[in-house]
Amino acid sequence: MCITKIRKDGRRLFYEEGGKRVPIERIITAPSWDELERKGVALPFDFRDELDVEWAGHPNWYFRISKYSIPY
């Protein structure tokens, strides 16, 4: 999905498919925000807005997990 095709309505984000608005519930934070800014891509929303979406890390990203948090 092209990030420029996303539309904002209040706190919700949507894209259009087959003439119907489809709500977006989760965004994988894979876009390179600095690259979008450098290329002058105008986004139809501000990623810093309070939005009703879940921001998920990319599945290929690795995080350090402490021994303390593993049981939880």
Secondary structure, DSSP 8 states (H G I E B T S, - for coil): --GGG-EEETTEEEEEETTEEEEE-EEE--S-HHHHHHTT---SS-TTS--SSEEE--TT------TTTTT-
